[in-house]
Amino acid sequence: MIAAQTPIAVTGSTGRLGSRVASGLSELGMDHRLVVRDPAKAPDLPGTHIAACDYGDGAAARTALTGARTVFMVSAAETPDRVQQHLTFIDAAVAAGVERIVYVSFFGASATATFTLARDHWATEEHLRSVGIAHTILRDNIYADFTPYFVGTDGNIRGPAGDGRVAVVAQADIAEVAIAVLTSDGAYDGRTLNLTGPAALTLSEIAGILSDHLGRVVRYVPESIDEAYASRAVYAAPQWQVDAWVSTYVAIAAGELATVAPDIPEVTGHPATSLQQALAAGSGAER
């Protein structure tokens, strides 16, 4: 059953980021709705109501969102039709009478971004801007929590990132910003917040930090683009996915992920969490 009125609807609560946001809202005593594909997997949190839909099912999404004022929209799973899923969901939110969407995008999203999936986020942002609904865009850099998964089966990080830098960001900080925005009654409407860590690190520096964290030596081994495609061929992944994997490193090499932004300290009132701190906190990498 869906409550007649729940001020905030949260998507992605079965994942790492969305669950942090949902838990934080519960701790604040905020009544909110968890919009999930599988209700059986929704977290059991006080003050929550459950609604089921898939982003690509406009009718179900409209039903799931009716009565909500603000929607926290975590991006859909990475698939070739993700942009269309996003557009369908946004249109359903507008049709349901939602007043505001807070969308989780990617740092440096643009039509010409080197990282291929950042282009998907740009297309979603453009649609969100075009429908005339109040919105805030959270452009997250690569998750600091995800860096242990950079390490391959040989114990090293490999990729065509060169000496480029990336300002990896902790999911805990993203969730804290999201909660602040969701509970601000529109104070951040129209803004694009760039969420980064406090330092831009090379992959060699990240490897050193991971070595300390894991208690074993991790090295960064630079690859050419051709070598990167060859080394990932073993996974037999579709071409679009391999392009996304490789272009992540190429975007780092191009300097597109190196900017350290002030938005996390501005919103939260404290410095952004360092990679060392994020790893010590022991949070997972999946959304």
C-alpha positions as CSV (number, residue, x, y, z in Angstrom):
1,M,0.0,0.0,0.0
2,I,1.1,3.5,-0.8
3,A,0.6,6.3,1.8
4,A,-1.7,9.0,0.5
5,Q,1.0,11.6,1.0
6,T,4.7,11.0,1.6
7,P,6.8,14.1,1.1
8,I,9.9,12.3,-0.2
9,A,10.2,9.2,-2.4
10,V,13.6,7.5,-2.5
11,T,14.7,5.2,-5.3
12,G,17.7,2.8,-5.0
13,S,17.2,1.9,-1.4
14,T,18.2,-1.7,-2.0
15,G,21.7,-0.4,-3.0
16,R,24.5,1.2,-1.1
17,L,23.8,4.9,-1.8
18,G,20.0,4.8,-1.7
19,S,20.0,2.8,1.5
20,R,22.2,5.4,3.2
21,V,19.8,8.1,2.2
22,A,16.8,6.1,3.3
23,S,18.4,5.3,6.6
24,G,19.4,8.9,7.2
25,L,15.9,10.2,6.5
26,S,14.5,7.6,9.0
27,E,17.0,8.7,11.6
28,L,15.7,12.3,11.1
29,G,12.1,11.0,11.6
30,M,11.2,11.9,8.0
31,D,8.2,10.0,6.6
32,H,9.3,8.7,3.1
33,R,8.5,6.2,0.5
34,L,10.9,3.6,-0.9
35,V,10.4,3.0,-4.6
36,V,11.9,-0.3,-5.5
37,R,11.6,-3.0,-8.2
38,D,11.3,-5.8,-5.6
39,P,9.4,-4.9,-2.4
40,A,10.8,-8.0,-0.7
41,K,14.3,-6.5,-0.9
42,A,13.4,-3.1,0.5
43,P,15.1,-2.2,3.8
44,D,12.9,-2.3,6.9
45,L,13.1,1.2,8.2
46,P,10.8,3.2,10.5
47,G,8.6,5.8,8.8
48,T,8.8,4.2,5.4
49,H,6.2,3.1,2.9
50,I,6.9,0.8,-0.1
51,A,6.0,1.3,-3.7
52,A,7.0,-1.0,-6.6
53,C,8.0,0.0,-10.1
54,D,10.6,-0.3,-12.8
55,Y,12.0,2.9,-14.3
56,G,11.0,1.8,-17.7
57,D,7.4,1.2,-16.8
58,G,5.8,4.6,-17.0
59,A,2.3,3.6,-15.7
60,A,3.8,1.8,-12.7
61,A,6.1,4.6,-12.0
62,R,3.3,7.2,-12.1
63,T,1.3,5.1,-9.6
64,A,4.4,4.6,-7.4
65,L,5.1,8.3,-7.3
66,T,1.6,9.8,-6.9
67,G,1.4,11.7,-3.6
68,A,5.2,12.3,-3.3
69,R,6.5,15.9,-3.5
70,T,10.2,15.2,-3.9
71,V,11.9,12.2,-5.6
72,F,15.5,11.1,-5.0
73,M,16.5,9.5,-8.3
74,V,19.4,7.2,-8.3
75,S,20.5,6.3,-11.9
76,A,19.3,3.0,-13.2
77,A,21.5,0.0,-13.7
78,E,24.0,0.3,-16.6
79,T,22.2,-1.0,-19.7
80,P,22.0,0.2,-23.3
81,D,18.5,1.6,-22.7
82,R,19.3,3.4,-19.5
83,V,18.6,6.8,-20.9
84,Q,15.2,5.8,-22.1
85,Q,14.4,4.4,-18.7
86,H,15.4,7.6,-17.1
87,L,13.3,9.7,-19.4
88,T,10.3,7.5,-18.9
89,F,10.6,7.7,-15.1
90,I,11.0,11.5,-15.2
91,D,8.0,11.9,-17.4
92,A,6.0,9.6,-15.0
93,A,7.1,11.8,-12.0
94,V,5.9,14.9,-13.8
95,A,2.6,13.2,-14.6
96,A,2.2,12.1,-11.0
97,G,2.5,15.7,-9.8
98,V,6.0,15.4,-8.3
99,E,7.3,18.9,-7.6
100,R,11.0,18.2,-7.4
101,I,13.6,15.7,-8.5
102,V,17.1,15.2,-7.0
103,Y,19.1,13.3,-9.5
104,V,22.3,11.4,-9.0
105,S,24.5,12.2,-12.1
106,F,28.2,11.9,-12.8
107,F,31.0,14.5,-12.5
108,G,31.7,16.2,-15.8
109,A,28.6,15.0,-17.5
110,S,28.4,16.3,-21.0
111,A,27.5,15.3,-24.5
112,T,31.2,15.0,-25.3
113,A,32.5,13.5,-22.0
114,T,35.3,11.0,-22.5
115,F,33.6,8.6,-20.0
116,T,30.9,7.1,-22.2
117,L,28.3,6.7,-19.4
118,A,28.7,10.4,-18.4
119,R,27.0,11.1,-21.8
120,D,24.0,9.1,-20.6
121,H,23.8,11.3,-17.5
122,W,24.0,14.4,-19.6
123,A,21.1,13.3,-21.7
124,T,19.1,12.6,-18.5
125,E,20.0,16.0,-17.1
126,E,19.0,17.7,-20.3
127,H,15.6,16.1,-20.2
128,L,15.2,16.9,-16.5
129,R,15.9,20.6,-17.3
130,S,13.4,20.5,-20.3
131,V,10.3,19.3,-18.4
132,G,10.1,22.4,-16.2
133,I,10.2,20.6,-12.8
134,A,12.3,21.9,-9.9
135,H,15.5,19.9,-9.6
136,T,18.9,19.5,-8.1
137,I,21.7,17.5,-9.9
138,L,24.3,15.7,-7.8
139,R,27.3,15.1,-10.0
140,D,29.4,12.5,-8.1
141,N,33.0,11.7,-9.0
142,I,34.1,8.0,-8.9
143,Y,33.3,6.4,-5.6
144,A,36.2,6.2,-3.1
145,D,34.4,3.1,-1.8
146,F,34.8,1.5,-5.2
147,T,38.6,1.8,-5.4
148,P,39.4,-1.7,-4.0
149,Y,37.5,-3.1,-7.0
150,F,40.1,-1.3,-9.3
151,V,42.5,-4.1,-8.2
152,G,42.6,-6.9,-10.7
153,T,43.2,-10.6,-10.3
154,D,47.0,-10.0,-10.4
155,G,46.7,-7.7,-7.4
156,N,47.4,-4.5,-9.3
157,I,45.4,-1.7,-10.9
158,R,45.7,-1.6,-14.7
159,G,44.3,0.9,-17.1
160,P,45.1,3.8,-19.5
161,A,45.0,6.6,-16.9
162,G,48.6,7.7,-17.2
163,D,49.5,10.3,-14.6
164,G,45.9,11.7,-14.6
165,R,44.2,12.5,-11.3
166,V,40.7,11.7,-9.9
167,A,39.0,13.3,-6.9
168,V,37.3,10.1,-5.6
169,V,34.3,10.8,-3.3
170,A,32.9,8.8,-0.4
171,Q,29.4,7.6,-0.7
172,A,28.8,8.7,2.9
173,D,29.4,12.3,1.8
174,I,27.1,11.9,-1.2
175,A,24.3,10.6,1.0
176,E,24.8,13.4,3.5
177,V,24.5,16.0,0.8
178,A,21.5,14.2,-0.7
179,I,19.7,14.2,2.7
180,A,20.5,17.9,3.2
181,V,19.1,18.7,-0.3
182,L,16.0,16.6,0.2
183,T,15.1,18.2,3.5
184,S,15.9,21.8,2.4
185,D,12.5,22.7,1.1
186,G,13.9,23.7,-2.3
187,A,16.9,25.7,-1.1
188,Y,19.1,23.9,-3.7
189,D,16.6,24.1,-6.6
190,G,18.2,24.7,-9.9
191,R,21.7,23.9,-8.7
192,T,24.2,21.4,-9.9
193,L,26.4,20.2,-7.0
194,N,29.8,18.7,-7.9
195,L,30.6,16.1,-5.3
196,T,34.3,15.2,-5.0
197,G,36.8,14.1,-2.4
198,P,39.3,16.5,-0.8
199,A,42.2,15.6,-3.1
200,A,42.9,14.6,-6.7
201,L,44.9,11.4,-6.7
202,T,46.8,9.6,-9.4
203,L,46.2,5.9,-9.6
204,S,49.7,5.3,-8.3
205,E,48.8,7.3,-5.2
206,I,45.5,5.3,-4.9
207,A,47.5,2.1,-5.2
208,G,49.7,3.2,-2.4
209,I,46.7,4.0,-0.2
210,L,45.2,0.6,-1.0
211,S,48.4,-1.1,-0.2
212,D,48.3,0.4,3.3
213,H,44.6,-0.5,3.7
214,L,44.9,-4.0,2.4
215,G,48.2,-4.8,4.0
216,R,49.8,-5.9,0.7
217,V,51.5,-4.2,-2.2
218,V,49.2,-2.8,-4.9
219,R,50.8,-1.2,-7.9
220,Y,49.4,0.8,-10.7
221,V,50.4,-0.6,-14.1
222,P,49.7,1.8,-17.0
223,E,48.2,0.4,-20.1
224,S,47.7,1.7,-23.6
225,I,44.1,1.9,-24.8
226,D,44.7,-1.1,-27.0
227,E,46.2,-3.0,-24.1
228,A,43.2,-2.1,-21.9
229,Y,40.7,-3.5,-24.4
230,A,42.8,-6.7,-24.8
231,S,43.2,-7.3,-21.0
232,R,39.4,-6.9,-20.6
233,A,38.5,-9.3,-23.4
234,V,38.5,-12.2,-21.0
235,Y,35.2,-11.0,-19.5
236,A,33.4,-11.4,-22.8
237,A,31.3,-8.3,-21.9
238,P,29.3,-6.4,-24.5
239,Q,31.2,-3.7,-26.4
240,W,29.3,-0.8,-24.8
241,Q,30.3,-2.0,-21.4
242,V,34.0,-2.5,-22.3
243,D,33.9,1.0,-23.8
244,A,32.6,2.3,-20.4
245,W,35.3,0.5,-18.4
246,V,38.2,1.7,-20.6
247,S,36.9,5.2,-21.0
248,T,36.8,5.7,-17.2
249,Y,40.6,5.5,-17.2
250,V,40.9,7.6,-20.3
251,A,38.8,10.3,-18.7
252,I,41.2,10.3,-15.8
253,A,44.1,10.6,-18.2
254,A,42.4,13.6,-19.8
255,G,42.0,15.4,-16.5
256,E,38.2,15.4,-16.6
257,L,37.9,13.9,-13.1
258,A,40.6,15.9,-11.4
259,T,38.8,19.0,-10.1
260,V,38.3,19.2,-6.3
261,A,35.0,21.0,-5.8
262,P,33.9,22.9,-2.6
263,D,30.3,21.7,-2.6
264,I,30.5,19.0,0.0
265,P,32.0,21.3,2.6
266,E,29.6,24.0,1.7
267,V,26.5,21.8,2.1
268,T,27.6,19.6,5.0
269,G,29.8,22.0,7.0
270,H,32.7,19.6,7.2
271,P,35.6,18.7,4.9
272,A,35.0,16.0,2.3
273,T,36.1,12.5,3.4
274,S,39.5,11.3,2.3
275,L,40.1,8.0,0.6
276,Q,41.9,6.7,3.6
277,Q,38.9,7.6,5.8
278,A,36.4,6.1,3.4
279,L,38.4,2.8,3.3
280,A,38.7,2.8,7.1
281,A,35.0,3.2,7.4
282,G,34.6,-0.1,5.6
283,S,31.7,0.8,3.4
284,G,30.9,-1.2,0.3
285,A,31.2,-0.3,-3.3
286,E,27.8,-1.1,-4.8
287,R,24.9,1.4,-5.0
